[in-house]
């Protein structure tokens, strides 16, 4: 086992050295804000500052440099993996075909095309990723191309391990590494490079906790449903190759981060630090709150895995962050059909309560009408005061803030 680890470390070093001919290392920066917040020495390994704003080009580079005689490279991806392969196709001057779902945002299509230039062809196939993946593999077999897997590949894992090579060179061995898990390529690479003695915290989105499911079952399992909000890490099944490395992971070393809480981290890093992180890129920072006692006084590295954030999503991120923080709520109010009823309700609002949504839903001549109301306030405790006033006045209402189905239809 020691010999295998030594050989893997040598291979990871060789991969990292070869990468320097194509792109520079990413910085590892001490973050004063987070260090003060958690009474620890918090460092950020800034993969969001790579040429494609994610670590994915590392695995693509390492896998592609080892392939000989492929007519072209093929991948299926709507995000960072596509951009990483496209960047490397142009760097190596080799042709590639990227399959993306028809529903892929134009911004991601455009960025992939920019990185790949004349060496990349983009094909939009299928409404769902499974359909896209199936077509990409069929096409690849038909032309005799090389399918570039996003994480379930030994050479990709070796390439992602170069993140660990750089961390060690830049700051030595930290006390703990906190990193995101999607399909497991990055996690497996870092684990193999540093070995089982290095304390690590693996972080998954709550709506895509495939490593947690595998640890609980003792083998990879397919999640019945995946929340795609954290699109860079929301994977239904951890890869077989990564699982071979991660199968000894303890349940306590895997954390799940709620999607709405991740939004608060994205906003905090943007507003306080000026650092743009995509949801998956914010996972490691978000999890610090869960291990605050464990890391006090320690040197901790958080791998910020990506910064490909579409700012068209910012209103949704802000909305979800406010709801998680408790400063914004939606509720349906049963309003009596009498003069002055609305005024009575408005007089219950405090000086910091702001109505952001007001929609009258009455559809009949009954004595009551329903009103969808959104209220934003400065302090979550203000809602307790408001609801108490409404209860005392006999107003009937239903808090729908966390009702996912109603939110999809009404909000």
C-alpha positions as semicolon CSV with decimal commas, in nm:
position;residue;x (nm);y (nm);z (nm)
1;X;0,000;0,000;0,000
2;X;0,285;0,238;0,084
3;X;0,451;0,164;-0,249
4;X;0,127;0,237;-0,436
5;X;0,085;0,566;-0,250
6;X;0,445;0,663;-0,325
7;X;0,396;0,585;-0,693
8;X;0,072;0,784;-0,703
9;X;0,242;1,083;-0,543
10;X;0,519;1,067;-0,804
11;X;0,262;1,051;-1,084
12;X;0,068;1,345;-0,938
13;X;0,388;1,549;-0,919
14;X;0,466;1,463;-1,281
15;X;0,115;1,568;-1,384
16;X;0,145;1,898;-1,195
17;X;0,482;1,971;-1,355
18;X;0,349;1,896;-1,703
19;X;0,054;2,130;-1,644
20;X;0,287;2,426;-1,600
21;X;0,344;2,423;-1,976
22;X;-0,025;2,501;-2,024
23;X;-0,148;2,696;-1,722
24;X;-0,006;2,830;-1,392
25;X;-0,076;2,695;-1,045
26;X;-0,366;2,847;-0,855
27;X;-0,293;3,043;-0,535
28;X;-0,348;2,924;-0,181
29;X;-0,448;3,234;0,016
30;X;-0,500;3,296;0,386
31;X;-0,843;3,449;0,441
32;X;-0,847;3,694;0,731
33;X;-1,226;3,722;0,746
34;X;-1,285;3,348;0,781
35;X;-0,985;3,307;1,010
36;X;-1,127;3,563;1,253
37;X;-1,478;3,420;1,224
38;X;-1,370;3,066;1,315
39;X;-1,070;3,145;1,537
40;X;-0,852;2,938;1,306
41;X;-0,606;2,981;1,022
42;X;-0,827;2,941;0,715
43;X;-0,667;2,916;0,372
44;X;-0,849;2,903;0,040
45;X;-0,712;2,697;-0,247
46;X;-0,848;2,914;-0,527
47;X;-0,945;2,675;-0,806
48;X;-1,197;2,942;-0,902
49;X;-0,896;3,135;-1,040
50;X;-0,787;2,873;-1,292
51;X;-0,812;2,965;-1,664
52;X;-1,157;2,803;-1,681
53;X;-1,251;2,904;-1,324
54;X;-1,258;2,546;-1,195
55;X;-1,025;2,254;-1,126
56;X;-1,176;2,044;-1,404
57;X;-0,910;2,130;-1,661
58;X;-0,655;1,942;-1,448
59;X;-0,817;1,603;-1,495
60;X;-0,889;1,679;-1,859
61;X;-0,525;1,772;-1,920
62;X;-0,386;1,463;-1,753
63;X;-0,622;1,219;-1,922
64;X;-0,587;1,374;-2,266
65;X;-0,207;1,390;-2,259
66;X;-0,194;1,013;-2,211
67;X;-0,420;0,924;-2,504
68;X;-0,265;0,827;-2,834
69;X;-0,441;0,790;-3,165
70;X;-0,791;0,910;-3,072
71;X;-0,980;1,052;-3,371
72;X;-1,137;1,302;-3,136
73;X;-1,234;1,353;-2,775
74;X;-1,597;1,341;-2,667
75;X;-1,766;1,445;-2,344
76;X;-2,113;1,509;-2,208
77;X;-2,140;1,807;-1,977
78;X;-2,329;2,131;-1,927
79;X;-2,066;2,293;-1,711
80;X;-1,709;2,290;-1,588
81;X;-1,607;1,956;-1,737
82;X;-1,709;2,075;-2,083
83;X;-1,507;2,393;-2,044
84;X;-1,205;2,204;-1,915
85;X;-1,203;1,966;-2,209
86;X;-1,262;2,249;-2,455
87;X;-0,967;2,443;-2,313
88;X;-0,742;2,140;-2,347
89;X;-0,859;2,061;-2,699
90;X;-0,742;2,404;-2,806
91;X;-0,419;2,373;-2,603
92;X;-0,333;2,035;-2,758
93;X;-0,477;2,133;-3,099
94;X;-0,696;1,822;-3,109
95;X;-1,064;1,801;-3,210
96;X;-1,338;1,750;-2,956
97;X;-1,716;1,723;-2,946
98;X;-1,908;1,844;-2,644
99;X;-2,262;1,715;-2,595
100;X;-2,487;1,940;-2,387
101;X;-2,857;1,922;-2,298
102;X;-3,084;2,142;-2,507
103;X;-3,173;2,326;-2,185
104;X;-2,813;2,439;-2,120
105;X;-2,796;2,818;-2,056
106;X;-2,650;3,010;-2,349
107;X;-2,380;3,156;-2,126
108;X;-2,231;2,810;-2,065
109;X;-2,249;2,722;-2,433
110;X;-2,073;3,045;-2,528
111;X;-1,795;2,998;-2,271
112;X;-1,729;2,642;-2,386
113;X;-1,709;2,761;-2,746
114;X;-1,466;3,040;-2,651
115;X;-1,234;2,801;-2,466
116;X;-1,236;2,543;-2,746
117;X;-1,235;2,775;-3,045
118;X;-1,214;2,601;-3,381
119;X;-1,124;2,269;-3,216
120;X;-1,461;2,220;-3,050
121;X;-1,799;2,122;-3,187
122;X;-2,099;2,161;-2,956
123;X;-2,405;1,942;-3,000
124;X;-2,724;2,011;-2,807
125;X;-2,907;1,684;-2,747
126;X;-3,186;1,587;-2,507
127;X;-3,383;1,770;-2,242
128;X;-3,221;1,569;-1,961
129;X;-2,856;1,490;-1,898
130;X;-2,905;1,113;-1,908
131;X;-3,024;1,145;-2,267
132;X;-2,728;1,368;-2,350
133;X;-2,483;1,123;-2,196
134;X;-2,629;0,826;-2,382
135;X;-2,604;1,005;-2,716
136;X;-2,247;1,118;-2,646
137;X;-2,136;0,762;-2,571
138;X;-2,319;0,625;-2,877
139;X;-2,152;0,883;-3,102
140;X;-1,812;0,821;-2,944
141;X;-1,834;0,446;-3,010
142;X;-1,952;0,511;-3,365
143;X;-1,652;0,725;-3,459
144;X;-1,395;0,545;-3,247
145;X;-1,328;0,851;-3,035
146;X;-1,209;0,878;-2,677
147;X;-1,478;0,947;-2,418
148;X;-1,348;1,180;-2,149
149;X;-1,521;1,096;-1,823
150;X;-1,567;1,382;-1,575
151;X;-1,458;1,186;-1,265
152;X;-1,477;0,808;-1,307
153;X;-1,132;0,768;-1,459
154;X;-0,792;0,691;-1,303
155;X;-0,606;0,950;-1,511
156;X;-0,864;1,218;-1,429
157;X;-0,827;1,140;-1,058
158;X;-0,449;1,163;-1,092
159;X;-0,485;1,501;-1,259
160;X;-0,712;1,634;-0,986
161;X;-0,451;1,524;-0,730
162;X;-0,229;1,805;-0,862
163;X;-0,439;2,034;-0,639
164;X;-0,285;1,849;-0,346
165;X;0,064;1,878;-0,493
166;X;0,026;2,255;-0,503
167;X;-0,122;2,282;-0,154
168;X;0,174;2,091;-0,009
169;X;0,426;2,302;-0,200
170;X;0,256;2,630;-0,110
171;X;0,197;2,579;0,264
172;X;0,312;2,234;0,370
173;X;0,069;1,985;0,520
174;X;-0,230;2,158;0,682
175;X;-0,416;2,026;0,986
176;X;-0,729;1,962;0,780
177;X;-0,851;1,987;0,421
178;X;-1,216;2,068;0,350
179;X;-1,330;1,993;-0,004
180;X;-1,644;1,938;-0,210
181;X;-1,762;1,604;-0,344
182;X;-1,966;1,550;-0,658
183;X;-1,871;1,244;-0,858
184;X;-1,565;1,203;-0,638
185;X;-1,273;1,269;-0,875
186;X;-1,123;1,557;-0,677
187;X;-1,190;1,392;-0,340
188;X;-1,026;1,066;-0,451
189;X;-0,724;1,248;-0,591
190;X;-0,666;1,449;-0,275
191;X;-0,722;1,146;-0,050
192;X;-0,477;0,929;-0,244
193;X;-0,216;1,203;-0,253
194;X;-0,216;1,286;0,119
195;X;-0,306;0,941;0,248
196;X;-0,549;0,827;0,518
197;X;-0,366;1,005;0,801
198;X;-0,460;1,351;0,670
199;X;-0,786;1,474;0,836
200;X;-1,036;1,564;0,565
201;X;-1,393;1,684;0,560
202;X;-1,589;1,601;0,247
203;X;-1,888;1,824;0,172
204;X;-2,185;1,741;-0,047
205;X;-2,503;1,932;-0,130
206;X;-2,798;1,798;0,067
207;X;-2,984;1,735;-0,258
208;X;-2,703;1,526;-0,408
209;X;-2,533;1,338;-0,126
210;X;-2,407;1,041;-0,326
211;X;-2,097;0,976;-0,111
212;X;-2,306;0,976;0,206
213;X;-2,541;0,725;0,047
214;X;-2,250;0,504;-0,060
215;X;-2,089;0,515;0,286
216;X;-2,421;0,419;0,446
217;X;-2,480;0,132;0,202
218;X;-2,120;0,015;0,176
219;X;-2,123;0,057;-0,203
220;X;-2,224;0,319;-0,462
221;X;-2,598;0,364;-0,498
222;X;-2,805;0,579;-0,730
223;X;-3,004;0,851;-0,558
224;X;-3,372;0,846;-0,657
225;X;-3,378;1,224;-0,692
226;X;-3,117;1,498;-0,723
227;X;-3,158;1,870;-0,660
228;X;-2,961;2,030;-0,943
229;X;-2,913;2,370;-0,776
230;X;-2,551;2,287;-0,686
231;X;-2,496;2,179;-1,044
232;X;-2,119;2,134;-1,010
233;X;-2,156;1,871;-0,737
234;X;-2,511;1,733;-0,760
235;X;-2,435;1,380;-0,881
236;X;-2,676;1,088;-0,845
237;X;-2,408;0,820;-0,803
238;X;-2,047;0,848;-0,698
239;X;-1,803;0,704;-0,951
240;X;-1,669;0,352;-0,913
241;X;-1,305;0,459;-0,946
242;X;-1,338;0,735;-0,682
243;X;-1,529;0,497;-0,453
244;X;-1,240;0,250;-0,464
245;X;-1,033;0,522;-0,297
246;X;-1,302;0,666;-0,069
247;X;-1,468;0,345;0,054
248;X;-1,291;0,364;0,392
249;X;-1,436;0,711;0,455
250;X;-1,612;0,743;0,792
251;X;-1,967;0,876;0,797
252;X;-1,858;1,155;1,033
253;X;-1,613;1,287;0,773
254;X;-1,888;1,354;0,518
255;X;-2,112;1,658;0,566
256;X;-2,417;1,767;0,373
257;X;-2,482;2,136;0,317
258;X;-2,839;2,268;0,270
259;X;-2,879;2,443;-0,064
260;X;-3,034;2,754;0,092
261;X;-2,749;2,788;0,342
262;X;-2,499;2,761;0,058
263;X;-2,666;3,070;-0,086
264;X;-2,584;3,267;0,229
265;X;-2,219;3,165;0,187
266;X;-2,213;3,269;-0,178
267;X;-2,347;3,613;-0,087
268;X;-2,115;3,655;0,210
269;X;-1,806;3,571;0,006
270;X;-1,921;3,804;-0,270
271;X;-2,017;4,098;-0,049
272;X;-1,741;4,071;0,212
273;X;-1,449;3,928;0,016
274;X;-1,534;4,010;-0,344
275;X;-1,489;3,640;-0,429
276;X;-1,729;3,496;-0,686
277;X;-1,808;3,130;-0,616
278;X;-2,052;2,898;-0,785
279;X;-2,265;2,684;-0,550
280;X;-2,027;2,388;-0,567
281;X;-1,731;2,620;-0,515
282;X;-1,883;2,749;-0,192
283;X;-1,939;2,406;-0,035
284;X;-1,610;2,387;0,156
285;X;-1,647;2,736;0,303
286;X;-2,010;2,673;0,391
287;X;-1,920;2,361;0,591
288;X;-1,685;2,548;0,824
289;X;-1,984;2,637;1,041
290;X;-2,044;2,266;1,104
291;X;-1,688;2,193;1,218
292;X;-1,615;2,520;1,399
293;X;-1,520;2,350;1,726
294;X;-1,298;2,092;1,556
295;X;-1,093;2,347;1,363
296;X;-1,043;2,609;1,633
297;X;-0,673;2,703;1,637
298;X;-0,596;2,477;1,338
299;X;-0,457;2,541;0,988
300;X;-0,735;2,452;0,748
301;X;-0,745;2,456;0,368
302;X;-1,080;2,495;0,193
303;X;-1,075;2,405;-0,176
304;X;-1,295;2,657;-0,356
305;X;-1,353;2,436;-0,656
306;X;-1,518;2,674;-0,901
307;X;-1,632;3,026;-0,975
308;X;-1,850;2,985;-1,284
309;X;-2,144;3,169;-1,139
310;X;-2,414;3,294;-1,374
311;X;-2,520;3,630;-1,232
312;X;-2,866;3,579;-1,374
313;X;-2,905;3,340;-1,079
314;X;-2,822;3,611;-0,825
315;X;-3,187;3,704;-0,750
316;X;-3,263;3,337;-0,677
317;X;-2,954;3,305;-0,459
318;X;-3,046;3,617;-0,263
319;X;-3,406;3,497;-0,223
320;X;-3,298;3,156;-0,093
321;X;-3,041;3,309;0,140
322;X;-3,298;3,545;0,291
323;X;-3,546;3,263;0,345
324;X;-3,278;3,048;0,510
325;X;-3,173;3,336;0,735
326;X;-3,535;3,390;0,835
327;X;-3,552;3,753;0,722
328;X;-3,795;3,684;0,438
329;X;-4,120;3,492;0,454
330;X;-4,418;3,418;0,237
331;X;-4,759;3,343;0,374
332;X;-5,120;3,326;0,260
333;X;-5,349;3,551;0,459
334;X;-5,725;3,503;0,485
335;X;-5,844;3,861;0,462
336;X;-6,201;3,948;0,571
337;X;-6,405;4,120;0,301
338;X;-6,488;4,436;0,496
339;X;-6,378;4,798;0,473
340;X;-6,056;4,863;0,665
341;X;-5,940;4,500;0,688
342;X;-5,630;4,562;0,479
343;X;-5,549;4,876;0,678
344;X;-5,577;4,677;1,001
345;X;-5,321;4,431;0,871
346;X;-5,080;4,697;0,746
347;X;-5,083;4,865;1,087
348;X;-4,947;4,544;1,238
349;X;-4,624;4,573;1,040
350;X;-4,316;4,699;1,222
351;X;-4,085;4,979;1,103
352;X;-3,839;4,728;0,951
353;X;-4,102;4,512;0,776
354;X;-4,119;4,562;0,400
355;X;-4,384;4,408;0,173
356;X;-4,211;4,263;-0,134
357;X;-4,503;4,066;-0,276
358;X;-4,877;4,126;-0,256
359;X;-5,115;3,925;-0,470
360;X;-5,488;3,909;-0,414
361;X;-5,613;3,558;-0,484
362;X;-5,992;3,596;-0,430
363;X;-6,186;3,401;-0,692
364;X;-6,543;3,407;-0,556
365;X;-6,793;3,622;-0,367
366;X;-6,716;3,463;-0,029
367;X;-6,665;3,672;0,282
368;X;-6,292;3,607;0,284
369;X;-6,027;3,646;0,018
370;X;-5,676;3,499;0,013
371;X;-5,369;3,719;-0,022
372;X;-5,019;3,593;-0,104
373;X;-4,781;3,818;0,088
374;X;-4,403;3,833;0,088
375;X;-4,238;4,028;0,368
376;X;-3,870;4,111;0,415
377;X;-3,738;4,240;0,745
378;X;-3,404;4,322;0,907
379;X;-3,427;4,078;1,197
380;X;-3,582;3,731;1,184
381;X;-3,725;3,788;1,535
382;X;-3,958;4,053;1,390
383;X;-4,174;3,780;1,241
384;X;-4,253;3,645;1,586
385;X;-4,390;3,986;1,681
386;X;-4,588;4,018;1,358
387;X;-4,744;3,672;1,383
388;X;-4,838;3,733;1,746
389;X;-5,020;4,052;1,646
390;X;-5,201;3,865;1,369
391;X;-5,302;3,588;1,609
392;X;-5,430;3,841;1,862
393;X;-5,637;4,014;1,593
394;X;-5,787;3,684;1,477
395;X;-5,632;3,682;1,130
396;X;-5,601;3,337;0,973
397;X;-5,279;3,275;0,780
398;X;-5,046;3,001;0,664
399;X;-4,668;3,033;0,648
400;X;-4,569;2,889;0,309
401;X;-4,201;2,990;0,312
402;X;-4,070;2,634;0,325
403;X;-4,347;2,469;0,127
404;X;-4,153;2,366;-0,183
405;X;-4,455;2,275;-0,396
406;X;-4,645;2,597;-0,322
407;X;-4,330;2,800;-0,375
408;X;-4,286;2,654;-0,725
409;X;-4,635;2,758;-0,825
410;X;-4,681;3,083;-0,635
411;X;-4,336;3,235;-0,579
